[in-house]
Amino acid sequence: MDTKFEKAFLKSVKKHSGIKKQIEQKVLQIISHPVEMGEPLKGNFRGYYSCPVKRNFIIIYLYCGICRKKGDDEHVACADCSETPDETIKFVIVGLMMQHMG
């Protein structure tokens, strides 16, 4: 499995250094089981997966093979899509989960 870490992901890990160990553990779990660990996102975030790190923190990532299989690659439009193997996970960002209050 190839892994790529976007600049925003690495920057957000530094920003949330207090949970760095939990992020590292979750990244390893995602690499081992990318589909089982994540929740597919919808709408504007179609093609991406989210995985909770702890309480309100989530990791957003792409699994390239599934993205292509579902036809989401046209929606996501990664600049390096054509050169990236199917067995690649791109870690996009770590951040606070957005909560919508009704």
N, CA, C and O of each residue as an XYZ file, in Angstrom:
408
protein
N       0.850     -1.185      0.000
C       0.000      0.000      0.000
C       0.890      1.241      0.000
O       1.736      1.407      0.878
N       0.692      2.104     -0.986
C       1.390      3.384     -1.028
C       0.636      4.379     -0.156
O      -0.591      4.332     -0.069
N       1.360      5.264      0.479
C       0.721      6.316      1.262
C       1.295      7.669      0.852
O       2.488      7.807      0.580
N       0.423      8.644      0.816
C       0.829     10.020      0.549
C       0.224     10.888      1.638
O      -0.923     10.695      2.042
N       1.005     11.838      2.103
C       0.546     12.763      3.133
C       0.557     14.170      2.546
O       1.614     14.715      2.226
N      -0.627     14.745      2.410
C      -0.738     16.104      1.894
C      -0.109     17.086      2.887
O      -0.033     16.808      4.084
N       0.340     18.231      2.377
C       0.938     19.258      3.238
C      -0.018     19.670      4.355
O       0.400     19.858      5.498
N      -1.293     19.808      4.023
C      -2.285     20.210      5.025
C      -2.385     19.167      6.142
O      -2.598     19.523      7.301
N      -2.233     17.887      5.804
C      -2.284     16.828      6.812
C      -1.098     16.966      7.770
O      -1.271     16.951      8.989
N       0.097     17.098      7.212
C       1.301     17.214      8.047
C       1.241     18.468      8.922
O       1.641     18.440     10.086
N       0.746     19.554      8.361
C       0.606     20.802      9.123
C      -0.397     20.629     10.260
O      -0.170     21.113     11.369
N      -1.507     19.938      9.989
C      -2.519     19.753     11.031
C      -2.042     18.799     12.125
O      -2.450     18.931     13.279
N      -1.177     17.835     11.773
C      -0.604     16.951     12.804
C       0.261     17.771     13.755
O       0.217     17.582     14.971
N       1.052     18.690     13.184
C       1.870     19.572     14.032
C       0.984     20.428     14.931
O       1.267     20.599     16.117
N      -0.089     20.963     14.355
C      -1.003     21.836     15.095
C      -1.650     21.092     16.265
O      -1.852     21.664     17.336
N      -1.971     19.823     16.055
C      -2.625     19.006     17.086
C      -1.636     17.994     17.671
O      -1.952     16.812     17.807
N      -0.449     18.466     18.010
C       0.627     17.582     18.472
C       0.268     16.816     19.748
O       0.866     15.777     20.031
N      -0.688     17.310     20.510
C      -1.110     16.632     21.729
C      -1.731     15.266     21.481
O      -1.769     14.425     22.378
N      -2.220     15.043     20.259
C      -2.827     13.744     19.934
C      -2.040     13.037     18.813
O      -2.574     12.179     18.110
N      -0.777     13.411     18.666
C       0.049     12.855     17.585
C       0.119     11.324     17.644
O       0.016     10.666     16.610
N       0.289     10.762     18.821
C       0.374      9.296     18.959
C      -0.920      8.632     18.497
O      -0.883      7.618     17.800
N      -2.064      9.199     18.881
C      -3.356      8.646     18.461
C      -3.525      8.748     16.935
O      -4.068      7.846     16.298
N      -3.050      9.858     16.369
C      -3.125     10.036     14.912
C      -2.269      8.968     14.226
O      -2.711      8.337     13.265
N      -1.047      8.769     14.721
C      -0.157      7.769     14.135
C      -0.771      6.372     14.203
O      -0.710      5.622     13.229
N      -1.357      6.020     15.333
C      -1.998      4.710     15.477
C      -3.152      4.556     14.496
O      -3.308      3.505     13.874
N      -3.957      5.597     14.358
C      -5.113      5.537     13.461
C      -4.662      5.449     12.003
O      -5.276      4.736     11.209
N      -3.595      6.168     11.645
C      -3.051      6.095     10.282
C      -2.630      4.662      9.961
O      -2.911      4.167      8.870
N      -1.965      3.999     10.891
C      -1.544      2.604     10.672
C      -2.751      1.687     10.500
O      -2.726      0.778      9.670
N      -3.801      1.919     11.275
C      -5.020      1.119     11.149
C      -5.691      1.362      9.788
O      -6.173      0.426      9.151
N      -5.715      2.607      9.360
C      -6.319      2.947      8.067
C      -5.536      2.290      6.934
O      -6.130      1.767      5.991
N      -4.219      2.315      7.022
C      -3.387      1.693      5.982
C      -3.693      0.194      5.890
O      -3.731     -0.364      4.794
N      -3.906     -0.449      7.021
C      -4.200     -1.883      7.038
C      -5.619     -2.197      6.564
O      -5.843     -3.219      5.916
N      -6.580     -1.323      6.883
C      -7.997     -1.564      6.574
C      -8.681     -0.269      6.139
O      -9.524      0.256      6.867
N      -8.331      0.253      4.959
C      -8.826      1.584      4.577
C     -10.345      1.700      4.447
O     -10.913      2.731      4.808
N     -11.000      0.680      3.946
C     -12.449      0.769      3.754
C     -13.177      0.523      5.068
O     -14.139      1.222      5.386
N     -12.726     -0.466      5.829
C     -13.386     -0.824      7.082
C     -13.254      0.265      8.147
O     -14.155      0.439      8.968
N     -12.154      0.988      8.141
C     -11.897      2.000      9.175
C     -12.645      3.305      8.929
O     -12.920      4.050      9.869
N     -12.971      3.580      7.684
C     -13.523      4.890      7.366
C     -14.998      4.888      7.047
O     -15.605      3.859      6.749
N     -15.543      6.067      7.120
C     -16.936      6.323      6.771
C     -16.924      7.141      5.484
O     -16.358      8.234      5.463
N     -17.543      6.633      4.393
C     -17.556      7.422      3.159
C     -18.336      8.722      3.344
O     -19.417      8.741      3.931
N     -17.770      9.786      2.836
C     -18.426     11.083      2.933
C     -19.300     11.306      1.702
O     -19.141     10.634      0.683
N     -20.218     12.254      1.809
C     -21.187     12.505      0.738
C     -21.158     13.965      0.326
O     -20.415     14.777      0.876
N     -21.984     14.270     -0.655
C     -22.117     15.663     -1.104
C     -20.830     16.196     -1.699
O     -20.205     15.542     -2.534
N     -20.431     17.390     -1.266
C     -19.209     18.020     -1.780
C     -17.952     17.234     -1.435
O     -16.902     17.454     -2.038
N     -18.045     16.319     -0.472
C     -16.884     15.543     -0.040
C     -16.948     14.103     -0.534
O     -16.251     13.229     -0.018
N     -17.788     13.862     -1.534
C     -17.907     12.526     -2.127
C     -16.524     12.051     -2.584
O     -15.765     12.814     -3.181
N     -16.206     10.792     -2.299
C     -14.912     10.229     -2.666
C     -13.945     10.158     -1.492
O     -13.006      9.361     -1.501
N     -14.175     10.988     -0.488
C     -13.328     11.016      0.691
C     -13.910     10.116      1.781
O     -15.099      9.797      1.782
N     -13.046      9.721      2.700
C     -13.451      8.961      3.884
C     -13.063      9.751      5.121
O     -12.107     10.526      5.101
N     -13.814      9.549      6.200
C     -13.431     10.126      7.485
C     -13.280      8.994      8.493
O     -13.974      7.979      8.422
N     -12.368      9.188      9.420
C     -12.136      8.207     10.473
C     -11.864      8.973     11.767
O     -10.988      9.838     11.802
N     -12.608      8.663     12.826
C     -12.386      9.391     14.077
C     -11.051      9.014     14.722
O     -10.646      7.852     14.716
N     -10.389     10.011     15.269
C      -9.150      9.781     16.016
C      -9.498      9.715     17.494
O      -9.148      8.759     18.186
N     -10.173     10.715     17.957
C     -10.709     10.753     19.315
C     -11.846     11.752     19.319
O     -11.882     12.656     18.485
N     -12.718     11.608     20.193
C     -13.934     12.402     20.337
C     -14.302     13.272     19.142
O     -15.088     12.826     18.307
N     -13.781     14.481     19.015
C     -14.184     15.387     17.938
C     -13.169     15.515     16.810
O     -13.349     16.342     15.917
N     -12.107     14.713     16.832
C     -11.082     14.806     15.792
C     -11.250     13.697     14.773
O     -11.490     12.542     15.127
N     -11.120     14.062     13.491
C     -11.219     13.072     12.430
C     -10.057     13.222     11.450
O      -9.467     14.293     11.305
N      -9.756     12.121     10.793
C      -8.804     12.104      9.687
C      -9.635     12.008      8.408
O     -10.550     11.189      8.314
N      -9.313     12.844      7.431
C      -9.947     12.775      6.114
C      -8.906     12.200      5.153
O      -7.767     12.664      5.099
N      -9.322     11.177      4.395
C      -8.388     10.546      3.467
C      -9.111     10.046      2.223
O     -10.338      9.969      2.181
N      -8.318      9.711      1.218
C      -8.796      9.129     -0.032
C      -8.156      7.754     -0.205
O      -6.991      7.558      0.142
N      -8.907      6.824     -0.732
C      -8.358      5.532     -1.143
C      -8.538      5.498     -2.659
O      -9.653      5.320     -3.148
N      -7.467      5.665     -3.387
C      -7.526      5.932     -4.826
C      -8.282      4.871     -5.622
O      -9.076      5.217     -6.497
N      -8.056      3.600     -5.341
C      -8.734      2.539     -6.082
C     -10.239      2.596     -5.936
O     -10.962      2.438     -6.920
N     -10.727      2.820     -4.722
C     -12.165      2.906     -4.474
C     -12.732      4.185     -5.098
O     -13.832      4.180     -5.651
N     -11.983      5.257     -5.005
C     -12.411      6.534     -5.595
C     -12.676      6.347     -7.091
O     -13.698      6.796     -7.610
N     -11.750      5.683     -7.772
C     -11.910      5.437     -9.215
C     -13.046      4.460     -9.491
O     -13.840      4.662    -10.410
N     -13.117      3.406     -8.692
C     -14.130      2.370     -8.899
C     -15.545      2.955     -8.810
O     -16.435      2.571     -9.569
N     -15.735      3.885     -7.875
C     -17.046      4.509     -7.693
C     -17.287      5.661     -8.665
O     -18.385      6.215     -8.707
N     -16.268      6.026     -9.448
C     -16.408      7.153    -10.364
C     -16.275      8.502     -9.699
O     -16.614      9.528    -10.291
N     -15.780      8.509     -8.461
C     -15.636      9.770     -7.724
C     -14.387     10.550     -8.127
O     -14.226     11.707     -7.738
N     -13.497      9.920     -8.909
C     -12.257     10.591     -9.292
C     -12.520     11.861    -10.108
O     -11.737     12.808    -10.037
N     -13.599     11.894    -10.874
C     -13.929     13.110    -11.620
C     -14.387     14.224    -10.685
O     -14.149     15.402    -10.949
N     -15.045     13.846     -9.594
C     -15.520     14.819     -8.609
C     -14.351     15.339     -7.755
O     -14.242     16.538     -7.498
N     -13.482     14.416     -7.322
C     -12.355     14.781     -6.457
C     -11.297     15.536     -7.256
O     -10.763     16.544     -6.791
N     -10.995     15.048     -8.458
C     -10.070     15.705     -9.399
C      -8.684     15.976     -8.810
O      -8.224     17.117     -8.799
N      -8.025     14.932     -8.325
C      -6.636     15.068     -7.846
C      -5.722     15.381     -9.029
O      -5.864     14.792    -10.101
N      -4.805     16.289     -8.837
C      -3.885     16.681     -9.905
C      -2.997     15.518    -10.347
O      -2.610     15.445    -11.513
N      -2.671     14.607     -9.423
C      -1.768     13.498     -9.738
C      -2.509     12.164     -9.913
O      -1.898     11.101     -9.810
N      -3.795     12.215    -10.172
C      -4.613     10.996    -10.246
C      -4.064      9.993    -11.262
O      -3.957      8.806    -10.954
N      -3.719     10.445    -12.450
C      -3.301      9.517    -13.501
C      -1.975      8.818    -13.183
O      -1.712      7.742    -13.719
N      -1.138      9.403    -12.326
C       0.146      8.779    -11.969
C       0.081      7.992    -10.664
O       1.047      7.321    -10.301
N      -1.033      8.065     -9.964
C      -1.142      7.440     -8.647
C      -1.747      6.045     -8.765
O      -2.831      5.886     -9.326
N      -1.042      5.014     -8.233
C      -1.574      3.652     -8.287
C      -2.873      3.509     -7.478
O      -3.113      4.263     -6.535
N      -3.704      2.533     -7.860
C      -4.954      2.269     -7.147
C      -4.727      2.001     -5.665
O      -5.517      2.437     -4.828
N      -3.664      1.295     -5.338
C      -3.385      0.927     -3.944
C      -2.672      2.058     -3.204
O      -1.647      1.841     -2.558
N      -3.220      3.249     -3.304
C      -2.657      4.425     -2.638
C      -3.711      5.030     -1.724
O      -4.881      5.158     -2.082
N      -3.257      5.399     -0.533
C      -4.101      6.144      0.400
C      -3.478      7.524      0.546
O      -2.292      7.660      0.843
N      -4.299      8.541      0.332
C      -3.851      9.922      0.505
C      -4.487     10.478      1.771
O      -5.709     10.574      1.880
N      -3.643     10.839      2.715
C      -4.117     11.455      3.954
C      -4.185     12.956      3.713
O      -3.172     13.604      3.451
N      -5.397     13.498      3.806
C      -5.664     14.875      3.391
C      -5.527     15.863      4.545
O      -4.822     16.865      4.428
N      -6.210     15.579      5.673
C      -6.180     16.536      6.798
C      -6.661     15.845      8.082
O      -7.385     14.851      8.044
N      -6.239     16.399      9.198
C      -6.759     16.020     10.523
C      -7.374     17.279     11.090
O      -6.782     18.356     11.022
N      -8.561     17.144     11.649
C      -9.163     18.340     12.213
C     -10.361     18.039     13.069
O     -10.756     16.888     13.253
N     -10.930     19.108     13.588
C     -12.132     19.001     14.396
C     -13.322     18.660     13.505
O     -13.484     19.211     12.416
N     -14.126     17.761     13.982
C     -15.327     17.380     13.253
C     -16.311     18.550     13.303
O     -16.543     19.143     14.357
N     -16.867     18.859     12.168
C     -17.860     19.939     12.097
C     -19.172     19.431     12.668
O     -19.674     18.388     12.250
N     -19.719     20.151     13.603
C     -20.992     19.762     14.189
C     -22.025     20.812     13.824
O     -21.809     22.010     14.004
N     -23.147     20.344     13.310
C     -24.226     21.246     12.940
C     -25.322     21.160     13.996
O     -25.883     20.094     14.248
N     -25.606     22.269     14.587
C     -26.649     22.314     15.611
C     -27.954     22.738     14.939
O     -27.995     23.729     14.211
N     -29.016     21.976     15.192
C     -30.284     22.249     14.537
C     -31.134     23.232     15.222
O     -32.230     23.536     14.751
